[in-house]
């Protein structure tokens, strides 16, 4: 499976503007800029999109792990927070933290935690990121 996205950038780093698109059409010429990425201007940026991908990927991985353990999740909510900071090597994603809550009727808390740990390790986006990944997972 190949997944595709594209970016177009016009202008210099600080005064330029760009658009992001995905082959699926979910994103179609979504604008981004220096201030959206490094400041507080409204709009998206590459790191925010990686955070969304990490949250979505993890949620699906946790659902799979819970089902393998004989549990059926009713709802999984994941918020990913990427830390993006300037290092000696330049701007770098230095960490990703996953805050997870799940409604899993009849779940054994220890088995839930084991499934969450397995999902964090097995999520393809977790494996893609070469950074520290932490997680807090709780049942409702």
Backbone as CSV, one residue per row, in Angstrom:
resi,resn,N_x,N_y,N_z,CA_x,CA_y,CA_z,C_x,C_y,C_z
1,UNK,0.846,-1.179,0.000,0.000,0.000,0.000,0.892,1.243,0.000
2,UNK,0.613,2.150,-0.861,1.277,3.455,-0.874,0.239,4.508,-0.506
3,UNK,0.629,5.443,0.298,-0.227,6.579,0.649,0.510,7.826,0.185
4,UNK,-0.202,8.757,-0.418,0.462,9.928,-0.984,-0.143,11.226,-0.483
5,UNK,0.738,12.189,-0.344,0.349,13.560,-0.032,1.351,14.469,-0.727
6,UNK,0.980,15.710,-0.894,1.891,16.644,-1.561,1.848,18.003,-0.873
7,UNK,2.915,18.735,-1.072,3.018,20.103,-0.556,3.547,20.989,-1.670
8,UNK,3.032,22.199,-1.717,3.539,23.210,-2.634,3.844,24.440,-1.807
9,UNK,5.033,24.979,-1.969,5.479,26.156,-1.206,5.900,27.232,-2.179
10,UNK,5.475,28.463,-1.928,5.855,29.596,-2.772,6.414,30.693,-1.885
11,UNK,7.615,31.143,-2.226,8.222,32.245,-1.495,9.286,31.779,-0.529
12,UNK,9.780,32.743,0.245,10.803,32.463,1.243,10.214,31.802,2.471
13,UNK,11.090,31.410,3.395,10.639,30.698,4.583,9.623,31.504,5.383
14,UNK,9.955,32.745,5.728,9.089,33.518,6.619,7.952,34.233,5.904
15,UNK,8.136,34.604,4.637,7.068,35.322,3.942,6.302,34.450,2.959
16,UNK,6.706,33.201,2.815,6.065,32.301,1.863,4.801,31.679,2.414
17,UNK,4.136,30.982,1.523,2.913,30.272,1.895,2.878,28.971,1.112
18,UNK,2.202,28.002,1.697,2.111,26.716,1.032,0.741,26.112,1.162
19,UNK,0.545,25.016,0.442,-0.687,24.239,0.544,-0.323,22.761,0.629
20,UNK,-1.138,22.021,1.363,-0.983,20.583,1.538,-2.203,19.883,0.958
21,UNK,-1.977,18.776,0.273,-3.065,17.997,-0.302,-2.771,16.515,-0.122
22,UNK,-3.826,15.726,-0.043,-3.670,14.275,0.010,-4.335,13.667,-1.221
23,UNK,-3.828,12.513,-1.630,-4.370,11.841,-2.804,-5.835,11.475,-2.599
24,UNK,-6.228,11.190,-1.374,-7.610,10.809,-1.087,-8.573,11.977,-1.220
25,UNK,-8.038,13.199,-1.167,-8.886,14.386,-1.203,-9.319,14.852,0.174
26,UNK,-8.929,14.134,1.234,-9.282,14.562,2.592,-8.705,15.945,2.884
27,UNK,-7.518,16.201,2.368,-6.928,17.540,2.412,-6.775,17.995,0.969
28,UNK,-7.283,19.157,0.669,-7.162,19.664,-0.694,-6.730,21.125,-0.606
29,UNK,-5.468,21.335,-0.925,-4.872,22.669,-0.910,-5.141,23.402,0.411
30,UNK,-4.875,22.694,1.518,-5.013,23.276,2.852,-3.802,24.180,3.089
31,UNK,-4.025,25.457,3.388,-2.902,26.379,3.531,-2.072,26.130,4.792
32,UNK,-0.783,26.431,4.669,0.109,26.459,5.831,1.180,27.503,5.578
33,UNK,1.770,27.986,6.679,2.754,29.060,6.570,3.723,28.993,7.752
34,UNK,4.717,29.860,7.714,5.695,29.951,8.796,4.992,30.228,10.121
35,UNK,4.070,31.201,10.134,3.401,31.558,11.387,2.454,30.465,11.873
36,UNK,1.910,29.663,10.963,1.078,28.531,11.383,1.938,27.439,12.010
37,UNK,3.178,27.354,11.565,4.067,26.308,12.051,4.852,26.736,13.289
38,UNK,5.375,27.935,13.273,6.259,28.375,14.357,5.621,29.427,15.250
39,UNK,4.443,29.899,14.917,3.752,30.918,15.706,2.377,30.428,16.102
40,UNK,1.494,31.377,16.297,0.148,31.046,16.751,-0.925,31.365,15.716
41,UNK,-0.545,31.551,14.451,-1.547,31.828,13.423,-2.457,30.617,13.246
42,UNK,-3.729,30.881,13.003,-4.702,29.805,12.794,-4.356,29.031,11.532
43,UNK,-4.515,27.739,11.578,-4.230,26.882,10.437,-3.435,25.674,10.888
44,UNK,-3.169,24.784,9.970,-2.463,23.557,10.317,-0.983,23.669,9.991
45,UNK,-0.259,22.617,10.302,1.177,22.542,10.022,1.570,21.067,10.007
46,UNK,2.739,20.755,9.474,3.134,19.341,9.375,3.128,18.602,10.715
47,UNK,3.568,19.248,11.782,3.637,18.559,13.077,2.250,18.240,13.614
48,UNK,1.297,19.144,13.419,-0.071,18.892,13.849,-0.654,17.695,13.085
49,UNK,-0.333,17.607,11.811,-0.824,16.486,11.011,-0.188,15.170,11.453
50,UNK,1.076,15.200,11.854,1.721,13.994,12.392,1.054,13.599,13.710
51,UNK,0.723,14.585,14.550,0.032,14.290,15.809,-1.320,13.630,15.526
52,UNK,-2.055,14.143,14.552,-3.345,13.544,14.192,-3.151,12.112,13.695
53,UNK,-2.125,11.901,12.877,-1.844,10.559,12.379,-1.493,9.616,13.517
54,UNK,-0.705,10.100,14.488,-0.310,9.256,15.617,-1.532,8.888,16.459
55,UNK,-2.396,9.860,16.735,-3.596,9.593,17.540,-4.509,8.601,16.835
56,UNK,-4.716,8.795,15.548,-5.594,7.897,14.799,-5.038,6.491,14.688
57,UNK,-3.766,6.392,14.393,-3.112,5.094,14.259,-3.151,4.336,15.589
58,UNK,-2.813,5.032,16.677,-2.802,4.384,17.984,-4.196,3.885,18.365
59,UNK,-5.219,4.703,18.128,-6.580,4.303,18.490,-6.968,3.005,17.799
60,UNK,-6.637,2.885,16.523,-6.939,1.652,15.797,-6.112,0.482,16.316
61,UNK,-4.830,0.730,16.628,-3.965,-0.329,17.156,-4.482,-0.810,18.510
62,UNK,-4.948,0.111,19.361,-5.478,-0.289,20.658,-6.750,-1.117,20.480
63,UNK,-7.616,-0.721,19.573,-8.823,-1.502,19.308,-8.462,-2.939,18.927
64,UNK,-7.462,-3.079,18.074,-7.012,-4.409,17.654,-6.477,-5.208,18.834
65,UNK,-5.633,-4.585,19.646,-5.041,-5.293,20.798,-6.106,-5.685,21.817
66,UNK,-7.087,-4.815,22.023,-8.164,-5.152,22.961,-8.962,-6.346,22.451
67,UNK,-9.255,-6.363,21.154,-9.995,-7.493,20.593,-9.203,-8.788,20.690
68,UNK,-7.871,-8.716,20.479,-7.028,-9.914,20.637,-7.106,-10.452,22.059
69,UNK,-7.299,-9.545,23.032,-7.369,-9.948,24.442,-8.801,-10.292,24.870
70,UNK,-9.719,-10.361,23.909,-11.087,-10.747,24.220,-11.965,-9.626,24.739
71,UNK,-11.558,-8.383,24.545,-12.349,-7.228,24.989,-12.855,-6.475,23.768
72,UNK,-14.037,-5.877,23.906,-14.590,-5.115,22.777,-14.749,-3.650,23.201
73,UNK,-13.934,-2.759,22.626,-14.020,-1.356,23.009,-15.290,-0.697,22.463
74,UNK,-15.916,0.088,23.313,-17.069,0.876,22.889,-16.598,2.212,22.320
75,UNK,-15.553,2.789,22.928,-15.013,4.067,22.460,-13.562,4.204,22.920
76,UNK,-12.742,4.770,22.051,-11.342,5.076,22.376,-11.095,6.517,21.941
77,UNK,-10.613,7.325,22.854,-10.269,8.713,22.537,-8.794,8.923,22.827
78,UNK,-8.067,9.369,21.826,-6.624,9.575,21.956,-6.272,10.991,21.538
79,UNK,-5.504,11.662,22.384,-4.961,12.980,22.050,-3.444,12.834,22.020
80,UNK,-2.846,13.175,20.891,-1.386,13.131,20.754,-0.845,14.544,20.848
81,UNK,0.200,14.711,21.631,0.877,15.994,21.754,2.322,15.809,21.326
82,UNK,2.686,16.430,20.213,4.071,16.381,19.735,4.831,17.572,20.288
83,UNK,6.013,17.314,20.830,6.896,18.401,21.258,7.822,18.707,20.094
84,UNK,7.811,19.964,19.670,8.580,20.441,18.523,9.464,21.556,19.048
85,UNK,10.788,21.326,19.050,11.678,22.332,19.635,12.986,22.425,18.870
86,UNK,13.659,23.538,19.085,14.937,23.763,18.422,16.033,23.058,19.210
87,UNK,16.780,22.216,18.505,17.912,21.516,19.094,19.173,21.949,18.352
88,UNK,20.312,21.420,18.742,21.553,21.737,18.039,21.484,21.328,16.569
89,UNK,20.690,20.308,16.266,20.544,19.831,14.890,19.496,20.618,14.106
90,UNK,18.781,21.541,14.763,17.704,22.292,14.133,16.376,21.901,14.755
91,UNK,15.274,22.419,14.206,13.964,22.088,14.751,13.706,20.596,14.604
92,UNK,13.221,19.991,15.704,13.075,18.548,15.780,11.833,18.194,16.589
93,UNK,11.116,17.160,16.171,10.084,16.578,17.022,10.838,15.733,18.033
94,UNK,10.780,16.137,19.303,11.568,15.469,20.332,10.758,14.488,21.169
95,UNK,9.434,14.545,21.087,8.621,13.626,21.876,7.194,13.629,21.351
96,UNK,6.509,12.539,21.634,5.073,12.450,21.370,4.446,11.793,22.584
97,UNK,3.425,12.430,23.128,2.727,11.868,24.284,1.287,11.576,23.890
98,UNK,0.833,10.386,24.214,-0.531,9.959,23.929,-1.349,9.945,25.213
99,UNK,-2.430,10.709,25.243,-3.398,10.660,26.341,-4.594,9.880,25.828
100,UNK,-4.875,8.755,26.469,-5.889,7.826,25.977,-6.918,7.551,27.056
101,UNK,-8.169,7.612,26.680,-9.239,7.105,27.536,-10.074,6.163,26.685
102,UNK,-10.526,5.107,27.303,-11.299,4.116,26.561,-12.455,3.618,27.407
103,UNK,-13.562,3.397,26.742,-14.722,2.779,27.383,-14.773,1.345,26.863
104,UNK,-14.466,0.419,27.760,-14.398,-1.000,27.393,-15.179,-1.778,28.449
105,UNK,-16.456,-2.065,28.187,-17.273,-2.761,29.185,-16.627,-4.067,29.653
106,UNK,-16.564,-4.227,30.985,-16.040,-5.452,31.575,-14.542,-5.637,31.461
107,UNK,-13.815,-4.586,31.107,-12.367,-4.726,30.905,-11.626,-4.954,32.210
108,UNK,-10.669,-5.847,32.162,-9.741,-6.049,33.271,-8.674,-4.958,33.148
109,UNK,-8.482,-4.125,34.180,-7.531,-3.020,34.077,-6.108,-3.441,33.693
110,UNK,-5.634,-4.559,34.217,-4.271,-5.011,33.884,-4.183,-5.426,32.417
111,UNK,-5.203,-6.130,31.931,-5.210,-6.532,30.527,-5.348,-5.313,29.613
112,UNK,-6.110,-4.312,30.068,-6.233,-3.069,29.294,-4.876,-2.385,29.175
113,UNK,-4.162,-2.266,30.290,-2.847,-1.617,30.259,-1.877,-2.382,29.363
114,UNK,-1.916,-3.699,29.425,-1.046,-4.516,28.561,-1.388,-4.282,27.093
115,UNK,-2.674,-4.192,26.774,-3.091,-3.934,25.394,-2.638,-2.547,24.951
116,UNK,-2.744,-1.566,25.844,-2.315,-0.201,25.510,-0.812,-0.155,25.241
117,UNK,-0.031,-0.851,26.058,1.420,-0.888,25.847,1.765,-1.568,24.522
118,UNK,1.076,-2.662,24.219,1.319,-3.364,22.954,0.935,-2.476,21.772
119,UNK,-0.158,-1.728,21.895,-0.595,-0.836,20.814,0.406,0.290,20.604
120,UNK,0.937,0.829,21.686,1.924,1.917,21.569,3.171,1.432,20.836
121,UNK,3.589,0.216,21.129,4.776,-0.342,20.471,4.473,-0.780,19.035
122,UNK,3.237,-1.247,18.787,2.902,-1.807,17.491,2.313,-0.829,16.482
123,UNK,1.900,0.328,16.930,1.313,1.326,16.025,2.354,1.730,14.971
124,UNK,2.041,1.620,13.681,3.012,1.968,12.644,3.552,3.395,12.744
125,UNK,2.732,4.346,13.192,3.238,5.719,13.322,4.186,5.817,14.516
126,UNK,3.922,5.087,15.600,4.871,5.046,16.721,6.221,4.525,16.247
127,UNK,6.191,3.482,15.416,7.449,2.912,14.917,8.140,3.859,13.936
128,UNK,7.374,4.676,13.226,7.949,5.631,12.285,8.707,6.742,12.999
129,UNK,8.148,7.228,14.097,8.734,8.367,14.804,9.991,7.941,15.546
130,UNK,11.085,8.647,15.323,12.332,8.357,16.030,12.467,9.370,17.157
131,UNK,11.607,9.213,18.150,11.545,10.144,19.263,11.027,9.408,20.484
132,UNK,11.087,10.058,21.625,10.519,9.477,22.834,9.004,9.503,22.714
133,UNK,8.378,8.378,23.032,6.926,8.300,23.027,6.491,7.873,24.417
134,UNK,5.593,8.645,25.004,5.040,8.290,26.308,3.527,8.197,26.170
135,UNK,2.899,7.626,27.194,1.461,7.415,27.111,0.868,7.349,28.496
136,UNK,-0.348,7.853,28.635,-1.157,7.572,29.814,-2.473,7.024,29.291
137,UNK,-2.887,5.896,29.835,-4.093,5.238,29.357,-5.003,4.940,30.537
138,UNK,-6.280,5.250,30.387,-7.225,5.034,31.473,-8.539,4.499,30.933
139,UNK,-9.168,3.656,31.726,-10.509,3.188,31.420,-11.497,4.177,32.005
140,UNK,-12.645,4.326,31.359,-13.714,5.199,31.894,-14.516,4.444,32.915
